[in-house]
Amino acid sequence: MATMKNDAHLEMIRMERKLSPLERDLPSALKQVNDLCNDCGACVKNCAFLQKYGSPGQLAKELANASAANLSMAYECSLCGLCTTLCPQGCDPSGMFFQARRRANRDIGDDKRHGVLRNYEAQGTSSRFTWYALPQGCDTIFFPGCNIPGSRPEIVKLLFLHMQQFIPKLGIVMDCCCKPSHDLGRTDFFREMFGELRSYLLDNGIQKVLCACPNCFKVFSTYGDGLETEMVYTLLDEKGLPHAENVSGEVCVHDPCPLRNENEVHDAARSILQKKGLEISRQRRERKKTMCCGEGGAVPCIAPDLAKKWSELRVKDIQGRPLVTYCAGCALFLGRHTPTHHVLDILYKPKETLEGRVKPAPSPITYWNRAQLKKWFQKNLPAKIERERSPQYGASNEGAGGAGFKGALYAFAGGLLCGFKKIK
C-alpha cells in the first residue's frame, strides 16, 4: 500500500514538473511541499534563508494562511533551486517560494525596494537600447542579454564576428528577456513583454536563440516554445575558439544557478578553460549542486545579509584560488569578495584577465557602451528586418518617455566618464 502511495506521489511530481512555473499556482505548490516534506534538513543545512525561517514543510503550513505582507518573506529566497535539487522526497520548495512571490505581487503590488532593478529592466527593453537586426535568410540570432553588452561591448562584437564564420546569416537581438519581472512575480508584465518578443522572432522565421546570459537561457528554454535555445559556450566548444594565447594555472569554476541542470554547458565551460591551458579544481558545491552567487532572486535589494552569506560560502570553498564563471552577474557580485573572472574575458584576453588587468565597465558607463554597441550593429550588420522596441513596451510601470529620458541621461553620464569612447 505504501509503495502505491509513493508511486502516486512520484507521478504527481512528474506531472507538475512538466508544467511551466506560470502554469502552476500557490495552493498546488503548498500542497506538494506539505505532502512530501519530512523535515529531513537536507535543504536547511545548505541555505541561510531556510535556516532563518524554517524548513519548507513548516513554511508551507505557515504560508497557507499567510497575509500578502507575510508572503513577501519569499523575496528573501534566492530562487536558486538548490533546495529542490537536494530534496530526497522530490519537493520543490524553490517553486513554492516563487508562487508566493506571484501571489504577493498580485495582492500588494511592486515593492519600492526593487525599483532600481525594475528601472534596469525598463532601460533594457526601451527603444534607446534595443536593436533587432535579422539578415536575409536569418534563422539564428545572438541574444547577448543586458549585462555583457554594457560591461564587455568589445567582446560582444568580437564574439558575434567569430560566430558569423560558422553562422553567416547570424542575426542580433539586443533586448531584455524580462527575467527580473518574472522572478519578482510580475507575471502579467512578463507575459506581455516576453510573449511579444517570442512572437516577433517566430513571425520572422527565427528558429534558434544563442544566449550568453544564463538567465536569458533559462527564460527562453522555459517559455520560448518553438525556439531552440543554446548557450554560446557549447557552440564555441564544438565549433572552435577564437585565436588567443594560452595560459597556465589552476582555477575553480562557479556554475550559475539558472544552469544547474545543464550538464552540457558545465562541460563546455570547463572544456574551454582547459583548451586555454588551465587546470580545473573540483569543488563540493558545483555543477548540479552549485549555489547562488548571492545576487539571485534580487535578494540583495531586500536582505543583503542573506545574499552575502552565499558569497562567503563560495569564498570559503575556493580557498584562495582564482574563480571563473560564465555569468556576468555572478562575476560582478562574487568579484566584490574574491577575484572572479568571466570565461569570455579569459577567451579573448587570457593573460591580462588572470593578472587582474581586465576590468569590466561599471555603471553608468555600461549604458554608454550599450548605446555604442547598438550603433556598431546598425552600421556593420546589413539586415532585411530591423527594429527597436516600440515605446509602448518597456516602461515597466514608468512612463515610456520617463524611461527613455533616464536612459539618455545614463548614457550621457557614462560617456562623460569614459571620454565618449566609441566602438570601432
C-alpha positions as CSV (number, residue, x, y, z in Angstrom):
1,M,0.0,0.0,0.0
2,A,2.8,2.4,0.9
3,T,4.5,1.6,-2.4
4,M,1.4,2.5,-4.3
5,K,1.2,5.8,-2.4
6,N,4.8,6.6,-3.1
7,D,4.3,5.8,-6.8
8,A,1.3,8.1,-6.9
9,H,3.4,10.9,-5.3
10,L,6.2,10.4,-7.9
11,E,3.7,10.5,-10.7
12,M,2.2,13.7,-9.3
13,I,5.7,15.2,-9.2
14,R,6.5,14.3,-12.7
15,M,3.2,15.8,-14.0
16,E,3.8,19.0,-12.1
17,R,7.3,19.4,-13.3
18,K,6.0,19.3,-16.9
19,L,4.1,22.5,-16.2
20,S,5.9,25.8,-16.6
21,P,6.2,27.9,-13.4
22,L,3.5,30.2,-14.7
23,E,1.1,27.3,-15.2
24,R,1.2,26.4,-11.5
25,D,-0.2,28.3,-8.5
26,L,0.4,28.7,-4.9
27,P,-2.1,26.2,-3.5
28,S,-0.8,23.4,-5.6
29,A,2.8,24.3,-4.7
30,L,2.0,24.4,-1.0
31,K,0.2,21.1,-1.1
32,Q,3.1,19.4,-2.9
33,V,5.6,20.5,-0.3
34,N,3.2,19.9,2.6
35,D,2.5,16.4,1.4
36,L,6.1,15.4,0.7
37,C,8.4,17.3,3.1
38,N,9.5,15.2,6.1
39,D,11.8,17.8,7.7
40,C,14.9,15.8,7.0
41,G,17.0,19.0,6.9
42,A,18.9,18.3,3.7
43,C,18.0,21.7,2.3
44,V,18.0,23.7,5.5
45,K,21.7,23.0,6.3
46,N,22.7,24.4,2.9
47,C,20.5,27.5,2.9
48,A,20.7,30.6,5.2
49,F,17.2,31.6,4.2
50,L,15.7,28.3,5.4
51,Q,17.9,28.4,8.5
52,K,16.3,31.8,9.3
53,Y,12.7,30.9,8.6
54,G,12.4,27.1,8.9
55,S,12.0,24.0,6.8
56,P,9.9,24.0,3.6
57,G,7.3,21.8,5.3
58,Q,7.0,24.3,8.2
59,L,6.8,27.2,5.8
60,A,4.2,25.5,3.6
61,K,1.9,25.4,6.6
62,E,2.6,29.0,7.5
63,L,2.2,30.3,4.0
64,A,-1.1,28.5,3.5
65,N,-2.8,31.1,5.9
66,A,-0.4,34.0,5.5
67,S,-1.3,37.5,4.6
68,A,0.1,39.1,1.5
69,A,2.6,41.0,3.6
70,N,3.8,37.8,5.2
71,L,4.1,36.1,1.8
72,S,6.7,38.8,1.0
73,M,9.1,36.8,3.1
74,A,9.7,34.8,-0.2
75,Y,11.6,37.8,-1.6
76,E,14.4,36.7,0.7
77,C,14.8,33.4,-1.1
78,S,17.3,33.4,-3.9
79,L,15.2,31.1,-6.1
80,C,18.4,29.2,-6.9
81,G,16.8,25.8,-6.8
82,L,19.4,24.1,-4.6
83,C,16.7,23.0,-2.1
84,T,14.7,21.4,-4.9
85,T,17.8,19.6,-6.2
86,L,18.9,18.3,-2.8
87,C,15.4,17.1,-1.6
88,P,15.3,13.3,-1.4
89,Q,11.5,13.4,-1.4
90,G,11.1,15.3,-4.7
91,C,9.8,18.5,-3.1
92,D,10.1,21.8,-5.0
93,P,10.5,24.5,-2.3
94,S,12.0,26.9,-4.7
95,G,8.9,26.7,-6.8
96,M,6.7,27.3,-3.7
97,F,8.6,30.5,-2.9
98,F,8.3,31.7,-6.5
99,Q,4.5,31.1,-6.3
100,A,4.4,33.0,-3.0
101,R,6.1,36.0,-4.8
102,R,3.5,35.9,-7.6
103,R,0.7,36.0,-5.0
104,A,2.3,38.8,-3.0
105,N,2.8,40.9,-6.1
106,R,-0.8,40.3,-7.2
107,D,-2.2,41.3,-3.9
108,I,0.1,44.2,-2.8
109,G,1.9,45.2,-6.0
110,D,5.6,46.2,-6.5
111,D,8.0,46.7,-3.7
112,K,9.8,50.1,-4.0
113,R,13.0,48.4,-2.8
114,H,13.1,46.7,-6.2
115,G,12.8,50.0,-8.0
116,V,16.4,50.0,-9.2
117,L,16.1,46.6,-10.7
118,R,12.8,47.4,-12.4
119,N,14.4,50.5,-13.9
120,Y,17.3,48.5,-15.2
121,E,14.9,46.2,-17.0
122,A,12.9,49.2,-18.3
123,Q,16.1,50.6,-19.9
124,G,16.9,47.1,-21.4
125,T,13.5,47.0,-23.1
126,S,13.4,50.6,-24.2
127,S,13.8,51.9,-27.7
128,R,17.1,53.6,-26.7
129,F,18.9,50.3,-26.0
130,T,17.0,47.7,-28.1
131,W,18.0,46.7,-31.6
132,Y,16.9,43.8,-33.8
133,A,18.8,43.1,-37.0
134,L,17.8,40.0,-39.0
135,P,19.7,39.5,-42.3
136,Q,18.1,37.9,-45.3
137,G,17.6,34.2,-44.6
138,C,18.4,34.5,-40.9
139,D,17.1,31.7,-38.7
140,T,19.5,32.1,-35.8
141,I,20.1,35.1,-33.5
142,F,22.6,36.0,-30.9
143,F,20.9,37.3,-27.7
144,P,23.6,38.7,-25.5
145,G,21.4,40.0,-22.7
146,C,21.7,43.2,-20.7
147,N,24.9,42.9,-18.7
148,I,27.6,41.8,-21.2
149,P,26.8,44.4,-23.9
150,G,27.4,47.1,-21.2
151,S,30.3,45.6,-19.3
152,R,32.1,44.0,-22.2
153,P,30.9,45.5,-25.5
154,E,34.1,44.8,-27.4
155,I,33.8,41.1,-26.5
156,V,30.2,41.0,-27.8
157,K,31.4,42.5,-31.1
158,L,34.3,40.0,-31.4
159,L,32.1,37.1,-30.4
160,F,29.5,38.0,-32.9
161,L,32.1,38.2,-35.7
162,H,33.6,34.9,-34.7
163,M,30.2,33.1,-34.7
164,Q,29.5,34.6,-38.1
165,Q,32.2,32.5,-39.5
166,F,30.1,29.4,-39.0
167,I,26.7,31.0,-39.0
168,P,27.0,33.5,-41.9
169,K,23.4,34.8,-41.6
170,L,23.5,35.2,-37.8
171,G,21.2,38.0,-36.5
172,I,21.5,40.1,-33.4
173,V,18.8,41.0,-30.9
174,M,19.7,43.5,-28.2
175,D,16.8,43.3,-25.7
176,C,15.9,42.2,-22.2
177,C,14.3,38.8,-21.5
178,C,12.5,40.4,-18.5
179,K,13.6,37.7,-16.0
180,P,13.7,40.4,-13.3
181,S,10.0,40.9,-13.6
182,H,9.5,37.1,-13.9
183,D,11.3,36.5,-10.6
184,L,9.6,39.4,-8.8
185,G,6.3,37.8,-9.5
186,R,5.2,40.5,-12.1
187,T,3.5,37.8,-14.2
188,D,1.3,39.9,-16.4
189,F,4.1,42.2,-17.4
190,F,6.5,39.4,-18.0
191,R,3.9,37.5,-20.2
192,E,3.3,40.7,-22.2
193,M,6.9,41.6,-22.8
194,F,8.5,38.1,-23.4
195,G,5.4,37.0,-25.3
196,E,5.8,39.9,-27.7
197,L,9.5,39.2,-28.1
198,R,8.9,35.5,-28.7
199,S,6.1,36.1,-31.2
200,Y,8.2,38.6,-33.2
201,L,11.1,36.1,-33.5
202,L,8.8,33.3,-34.6
203,D,6.9,35.5,-37.0
204,N,10.1,36.5,-38.7
205,G,11.5,32.9,-39.2
206,I,13.8,32.6,-36.2
207,Q,14.3,29.1,-35.1
208,K,17.3,29.3,-32.7
209,V,18.5,31.6,-30.0
210,L,22.1,31.7,-28.9
211,C,22.4,33.1,-25.3
212,A,25.4,34.5,-23.5
213,C,23.5,35.0,-20.2
214,P,22.3,32.1,-18.1
215,N,19.1,33.9,-17.1
216,C,18.2,34.6,-20.7
217,F,18.8,30.9,-21.4
218,K,16.5,29.9,-18.6
219,V,13.7,32.2,-19.8
220,F,14.0,31.1,-23.5
221,S,14.3,27.4,-22.7
222,T,11.3,27.6,-20.3
223,Y,8.9,29.9,-22.2
224,G,10.3,30.1,-25.7
225,D,8.1,27.4,-27.2
226,G,9.1,26.9,-30.9
227,L,12.6,28.3,-30.4
228,E,15.7,26.2,-29.8
229,T,17.9,27.7,-27.2
230,E,21.7,27.1,-26.8
231,M,24.4,28.8,-24.7
232,V,27.2,30.2,-26.8
233,Y,29.7,28.2,-24.8
234,T,28.6,24.8,-26.1
235,L,28.7,26.2,-29.6
236,L,32.2,27.6,-29.2
237,D,33.5,24.4,-27.6
238,E,32.1,22.5,-30.6
239,K,32.9,24.8,-33.5
240,G,36.2,26.3,-32.3
241,L,37.6,29.1,-30.1
242,P,38.8,32.5,-31.3
243,H,42.6,32.7,-31.5
244,A,44.3,34.0,-28.4
245,E,47.4,32.9,-26.4
246,N,47.2,30.1,-24.0
247,V,47.9,30.4,-20.3
248,S,48.6,28.1,-17.3
249,G,47.3,27.8,-13.8
250,E,44.6,26.4,-11.6
251,V,41.1,27.8,-11.3
252,C,37.8,27.0,-9.7
253,V,34.5,27.2,-11.7
254,H,31.3,28.8,-10.3
255,D,28.3,27.4,-12.2
256,P,25.4,29.9,-12.4
257,C,22.4,28.5,-10.6
258,P,20.0,29.0,-13.6
259,L,22.1,26.4,-15.4
260,R,22.4,23.9,-12.5
261,N,20.7,21.2,-14.6
262,E,22.6,21.9,-17.9
263,N,25.4,19.4,-17.8
264,E,26.4,20.1,-21.4
265,V,27.0,23.7,-20.5
266,H,29.0,22.8,-17.4
267,D,31.2,20.5,-19.6
268,A,31.6,23.1,-22.3
269,A,32.7,25.9,-19.9
270,R,35.3,23.6,-18.4
271,S,36.5,22.3,-21.8
272,I,37.0,25.9,-23.0
273,L,39.1,26.7,-19.9
274,Q,41.2,23.5,-20.4
275,K,41.7,24.3,-24.0
276,K,43.2,27.7,-22.9
277,G,45.7,25.7,-20.8
278,L,44.0,25.9,-17.3
279,E,43.5,23.2,-14.8
280,I,40.1,22.9,-13.1
281,S,40.0,22.4,-9.4
282,R,36.9,20.4,-8.2
283,Q,34.6,21.8,-5.5
284,R,32.0,20.4,-3.3
285,R,29.3,22.8,-4.5
286,E,29.5,22.7,-8.3
287,R,27.5,21.7,-11.3
288,K,24.1,20.4,-10.3
289,K,24.8,21.2,-6.7
290,T,26.1,24.7,-7.3
291,M,25.0,27.5,-5.1
292,C,23.8,31.1,-5.8
293,C,26.4,33.8,-6.1
294,G,24.2,35.9,-3.8
295,E,22.6,38.1,-6.4
296,G,19.8,35.7,-7.4
297,G,16.2,36.5,-6.8
298,A,17.0,40.2,-6.2
299,V,17.7,39.2,-2.6
300,P,20.4,42.0,-2.2
301,C,17.5,44.5,-2.5
302,I,15.7,43.1,0.5
303,A,18.1,41.1,2.6
304,P,21.7,41.9,1.8
305,D,22.9,39.9,4.8
306,L,21.5,36.7,3.3
307,A,22.9,37.5,-0.1
308,K,26.3,37.9,1.4
309,K,26.3,34.5,3.1
310,W,26.2,32.8,-0.4
311,S,29.3,34.7,-1.4
312,E,31.1,33.9,1.8
313,L,30.4,30.2,1.3
314,R,31.9,30.3,-2.2
315,V,35.0,32.2,-1.0
316,K,35.5,29.6,1.7
317,D,35.2,26.8,-0.9
318,I,37.8,28.1,-3.3
319,Q,40.5,28.6,-0.6
320,G,42.2,31.5,-2.3
321,R,42.2,30.1,-5.8
322,P,41.1,32.2,-8.8
323,L,37.4,31.8,-9.6
324,V,35.9,31.7,-13.1
325,T,32.2,31.8,-14.0
326,Y,30.2,32.2,-17.2
327,C,27.6,34.6,-15.9
328,A,28.3,38.4,-15.9
329,G,26.1,38.9,-12.9
330,C,27.9,36.3,-10.9
331,A,31.3,37.7,-11.9
332,L,30.3,41.1,-10.7
333,F,28.7,40.0,-7.4
334,L,31.4,37.5,-6.4
335,G,34.1,39.9,-7.7
336,R,33.3,42.1,-4.7
337,H,34.5,39.3,-2.4
338,T,37.2,37.5,-4.3
339,P,39.0,37.8,-7.7
340,T,36.4,36.5,-10.2
341,H,36.8,36.3,-14.0
342,H,34.3,35.7,-16.8
343,V,35.1,32.9,-19.2
344,L,34.7,35.3,-22.1
345,D,37.4,37.5,-20.7
346,I,39.7,34.5,-20.5
347,L,38.8,33.5,-24.0
348,Y,39.8,36.8,-25.5
349,K,42.4,38.3,-23.1
350,P,43.6,35.3,-21.0
351,K,46.9,36.6,-19.7
352,E,45.6,40.1,-18.8
353,T,42.5,38.6,-17.2
354,L,44.3,36.2,-14.9
355,E,46.7,39.0,-14.0
356,G,43.7,41.1,-12.9
357,R,44.2,43.8,-15.6
358,V,40.8,43.3,-17.3
359,K,38.1,45.3,-15.6
360,P,34.5,45.2,-16.8
361,A,32.9,48.6,-17.3
362,P,31.0,49.9,-14.3
363,S,27.6,51.7,-14.4
364,P,26.8,54.3,-15.8
365,I,29.5,53.6,-18.4
366,T,27.6,50.4,-19.2
367,Y,24.7,52.5,-20.6
368,W,27.0,54.4,-22.9
369,N,28.6,51.1,-24.1
370,R,25.2,49.6,-24.9
371,A,24.2,52.6,-26.9
372,Q,27.6,52.5,-28.8
373,L,27.3,48.7,-29.4
374,K,23.8,49.3,-30.8
375,K,25.3,51.9,-33.2
376,W,28.0,49.5,-34.2
377,F,25.5,46.8,-35.2
378,Q,23.4,49.4,-37.0
379,K,26.4,50.4,-39.1
380,N,28.0,47.0,-39.6
381,L,25.2,44.4,-39.9
382,P,23.1,44.8,-43.0
383,A,19.7,43.4,-42.3
384,K,16.4,42.8,-44.1
385,I,14.4,43.2,-40.9
386,E,15.3,45.8,-38.3
387,R,13.5,47.3,-35.3
388,E,13.7,49.0,-31.9
389,R,11.2,48.1,-29.3
390,S,8.1,50.2,-29.6
391,P,7.7,52.9,-26.9
392,Q,4.5,51.2,-25.7
393,Y,6.7,48.4,-24.4
394,G,9.5,48.6,-21.8
395,A,8.1,51.2,-19.4
396,S,7.9,48.7,-16.5
397,N,5.5,50.9,-14.5
398,E,7.2,54.1,-15.6
399,G,6.2,56.3,-18.4
400,A,7.9,55.2,-21.6
401,G,9.1,58.8,-22.0
402,G,10.5,58.7,-18.5
403,A,12.4,55.5,-19.1
404,G,13.7,57.0,-22.3
405,F,14.8,60.2,-20.6
406,K,16.6,58.3,-17.9
407,G,18.3,56.1,-20.5
408,A,19.6,59.2,-22.3
409,L,20.8,60.6,-19.0
410,Y,22.6,57.4,-18.0
411,A,24.2,57.1,-21.4
412,F,25.5,60.7,-21.4
413,A,26.8,60.3,-17.9
414,G,28.6,57.1,-18.9
415,G,30.0,58.8,-21.9
416,L,31.4,61.6,-19.8
417,L,33.1,59.1,-17.5
418,C,34.8,57.1,-20.3
419,G,35.6,60.1,-22.6
420,F,32.8,59.2,-25.0
421,K,34.8,56.2,-26.2
422,K,33.3,54.6,-29.3
423,I,33.4,51.0,-30.6
424,K,35.3,50.7,-33.8
